[in-house]
Structures are given as structure tokens and as C-alpha cells.
Amino acid sequence: MLHRKPFYFLRHGQTDWNIAGRFQGQTDIPLNENGRAQATALHKQIAQLDLGMIYASHLSRAHDTAKLVNVSAGLLVEIMDEIKEVTIGEREGDPRGEWYVKWKAGELVIPGAETRADFRSRVAVGLNKALGNARVPLIISHGGVYGALEEVINITPKISITNCMLLRLEPDPKNASNWLVTVLSEQ
């Protein structure tokens, strides 16, 4: 059973592969100069949130974003394997295309890649672990992870998450199967 309590989600700052439209997956692409500036610009806003802990993917683009936004808050940052980006196997580094649509629909098996169902399950386990914290968590992760969350917890409205976009998600008090999303900051 998924814990139903508010949480915050932040996609990592920009990388050069984001600019090029290349699918990063678990290839450890670092933040570029703009990505570091995006994350740094959020540290005061993050410090004003009533957070208990930050959970971050181990990939440097997410972990470095966590360190930069946490400068003023001084919270514990826990690396959580369940919220790392999807393993997309031999397609890592490729531009998104028809192959991605087919993989996402479960119509394409990519050598070395997770299935979409396995990825969603992993992300759900991570979210539930983070929500088990006594206070409100901030999850710093990836665009693919947010997409999986949209499927796991039925987030409305659907949004296209951009680099260093800060979101607040909370259970919908009018519909127990929905979660509401509010964009707090766009870089």
C-alpha cells in the first residue's frame, strides 16, 4: 500500500545530453554549467520548504543537484537506488524516437534495458520508502522517474517536466486515486 502524504520532486539540472536530446538512462552524464546554475538558484527556496530529508539518485546529475540545492537547508541527503533513471540498455545515448514509444508501450525489448513494468515497480518501491519518512521528503531524480510516477500514482494535471523543475505533489482530497501536482519553480 502506497503512503498517501505530500512530497516534493525535483528533476536534476541540465546536462549536455539534455540539450542534444540524447536519452541518458544510467549513463552518468554530469551537470553542465547551466545545470549547476539552475540548481544553485533553488537553494533558498528549498531551505524554506518544511522538509525532513532529501532522497537522490546516485547518478551525478541528480546527486550534484541535491548537493547544490541543499546548501542553505543542510538536510541529510540519502542516495536511493530505486529512484535512479531507467536502464535503457544499448539505446542509451540515442535520441528518443519511435523505439522509445514502443519500449514504453511494452512492444519492444531492448537488450540490456529494464522493462517499463519493472521500472515502474522499482520507482513505486522507492517512492513508498521515501514517503515512509516522518516528515515531507524531497525526491531529486530524473525525467523518466517522474514519468513512471505519473503512471504509478495517477498525477493530475500531466506536465512535461523540465530540468530543475520543482514540484509539490499531494493526495487529492476529493479523489483517493489521484494526486495533485503544483509547479513551484521552473528554471
C-alpha positions as CSV (number, residue, x, y, z in Angstrom):
1,M,0.0,0.0,0.0
2,L,1.4,3.4,-1.0
3,H,1.7,6.0,1.7
4,R,-0.5,9.0,0.8
5,K,1.2,12.1,2.0
6,P,2.7,15.2,0.3
7,F,6.2,15.2,-1.2
8,Y,8.3,17.3,-3.4
9,F,10.0,16.3,-6.6
10,L,12.9,18.0,-8.4
11,R,14.3,16.9,-11.7
12,H,18.1,17.2,-12.0
13,G,19.7,20.3,-13.6
14,Q,20.6,20.4,-17.3
15,T,23.3,18.2,-19.0
16,D,24.8,18.5,-22.4
17,W,22.9,15.3,-23.4
18,N,19.6,17.1,-22.4
19,I,20.5,19.8,-24.9
20,A,21.3,17.3,-27.6
21,G,18.1,15.3,-26.9
22,R,20.0,12.1,-26.2
23,F,18.5,9.6,-23.8
24,Q,20.8,9.4,-20.8
25,G,19.4,6.4,-18.9
26,Q,22.0,5.3,-16.4
27,T,25.0,6.8,-18.4
28,D,26.5,9.1,-15.8
29,I,26.4,12.4,-17.6
30,P,27.4,15.4,-15.4
31,L,25.5,18.7,-15.0
32,N,26.7,21.3,-17.4
33,E,27.4,24.9,-16.3
34,N,23.7,25.9,-16.8
35,G,22.6,22.8,-14.8
36,R,24.8,23.8,-11.9
37,A,23.4,27.4,-12.1
38,Q,19.8,26.1,-12.2
39,A,20.3,24.0,-9.0
40,T,22.2,26.8,-7.2
41,A,19.3,29.2,-7.9
42,L,16.9,26.9,-6.0
43,H,18.8,26.6,-2.7
44,K,17.0,29.4,-0.9
45,Q,13.6,28.2,-2.0
46,I,14.4,24.6,-0.9
47,A,15.5,25.9,2.5
48,Q,12.1,27.4,3.1
49,L,10.2,24.2,2.5
50,D,9.3,22.1,5.5
51,L,11.4,19.1,4.5
52,G,12.5,16.1,6.6
53,M,15.0,14.6,4.2
54,I,16.3,14.6,0.6
55,Y,16.4,11.4,-1.4
56,A,18.5,11.5,-4.6
57,S,19.5,9.1,-7.4
58,H,23.2,8.1,-7.3
59,L,23.8,9.4,-10.8
60,S,25.9,12.6,-10.6
61,R,23.5,14.8,-12.4
62,A,20.9,14.1,-9.6
63,H,23.3,13.8,-6.7
64,D,25.1,17.0,-7.6
65,T,21.8,18.8,-8.0
66,A,20.9,17.6,-4.4
67,K,24.2,19.0,-3.0
68,L,23.7,22.4,-4.7
69,V,20.0,22.9,-3.7
70,N,20.8,21.7,-0.1
71,V,23.4,24.4,0.6
72,S,21.1,26.5,2.8
73,A,18.8,23.7,4.1
74,G,21.5,21.5,5.4
75,L,19.4,18.3,5.3
76,L,20.5,14.7,5.2
77,V,20.8,13.5,1.5
78,E,20.2,9.8,1.2
79,I,21.1,8.0,-2.1
80,M,18.3,5.8,-3.1
81,D,18.9,3.2,-5.8
82,E,15.2,2.8,-6.5
83,I,14.9,6.3,-7.9
84,K,17.8,6.1,-10.4
85,E,16.9,6.6,-14.1
86,V,15.7,3.7,-16.2
87,T,18.3,1.3,-17.6
88,I,17.7,1.6,-21.4
89,G,20.5,-0.8,-22.4
90,E,22.0,-0.4,-25.9
91,R,19.8,2.6,-26.6
92,E,21.4,4.9,-24.1
93,G,22.8,7.9,-25.8
94,D,20.3,7.7,-28.7
95,P,17.8,10.4,-29.4
96,R,14.2,9.5,-28.4
97,G,12.2,8.2,-31.2
98,E,9.7,5.5,-32.2
99,W,11.9,3.0,-30.4
100,Y,11.1,4.8,-27.1
101,V,7.4,4.8,-27.7
102,K,7.4,1.1,-28.5
103,W,9.5,0.3,-25.4
104,K,7.3,2.4,-23.2
105,A,4.2,0.6,-24.5
106,G,5.9,-2.8,-23.8
107,E,6.1,-3.6,-27.5
108,L,9.9,-3.6,-27.8
109,V,12.5,-5.5,-25.8
110,I,15.9,-3.6,-25.8
111,P,18.9,-5.7,-24.9
112,G,20.2,-4.7,-21.5
113,A,17.1,-2.5,-20.7
114,E,14.6,-2.8,-17.9
115,T,11.0,-3.4,-18.9
116,R,8.7,-0.5,-18.4
117,A,6.8,-2.6,-15.8
118,D,9.9,-3.4,-13.8
119,F,11.0,0.3,-13.9
120,R,7.5,1.4,-12.6
121,S,7.7,-1.2,-9.8
122,R,11.1,-0.1,-8.8
123,V,10.1,3.6,-8.7
124,A,7.0,2.7,-6.7
125,V,9.1,0.9,-4.1
126,G,11.4,3.9,-3.8
127,L,8.5,6.4,-3.5
128,N,6.9,4.4,-0.8
129,K,10.2,4.2,1.1
130,A,10.6,8.0,0.9
131,L,7.0,8.6,2.0
132,G,7.6,6.4,5.0
133,N,9.7,9.1,6.5
134,A,8.0,11.0,9.3
135,R,8.4,14.4,7.6
136,V,7.9,15.6,4.0
137,P,10.6,14.3,1.6
138,L,12.2,15.9,-1.5
139,I,13.0,13.4,-4.2
140,I,15.7,14.6,-6.6
141,S,15.7,12.3,-9.7
142,H,15.1,12.1,-13.4
143,G,12.5,12.8,-16.1
144,G,11.9,9.1,-16.7
145,V,11.3,8.6,-13.0
146,Y,8.8,11.4,-12.9
147,G,7.0,9.8,-15.9
148,A,6.9,6.5,-14.1
149,L,5.5,8.3,-11.0
150,E,2.7,9.7,-13.2
151,E,1.7,6.2,-14.1
152,V,2.1,4.8,-10.6
153,I,0.1,7.4,-8.7
154,N,-2.1,9.0,-11.3
155,I,-0.9,12.6,-11.1
156,T,-3.1,15.4,-12.5
157,P,-2.6,17.5,-14.4
158,K,0.0,15.8,-16.6
159,I,3.0,18.0,-17.2
160,S,6.2,17.8,-19.2
161,I,8.8,18.1,-16.5
162,T,11.9,20.2,-17.4
163,N,15.3,20.4,-15.9
164,C,15.3,21.7,-12.3
165,M,11.6,22.0,-12.2
166,L,10.4,21.8,-8.6
167,L,7.0,20.2,-8.0
168,R,4.8,19.6,-4.9
169,L,2.7,16.5,-5.1
170,E,-0.1,15.7,-2.7
171,P,-3.0,13.3,-2.5
172,D,-6.2,14.7,-4.0
173,P,-8.7,15.1,-1.0
174,K,-11.6,14.7,-3.4
175,N,-10.4,11.6,-5.2
176,A,-8.4,8.9,-3.3
177,S,-6.9,7.5,-6.5
178,N,-5.5,10.8,-7.7
179,W,-2.5,13.0,-6.8
180,L,-2.4,16.8,-7.5
181,V,0.8,18.4,-8.8
182,T,1.8,22.1,-8.4
183,V,4.7,23.6,-10.2
184,L,6.7,25.7,-7.7
185,S,9.6,26.7,-9.8
186,E,10.8,26.4,-13.4
187,Q,14.3,27.2,-14.4
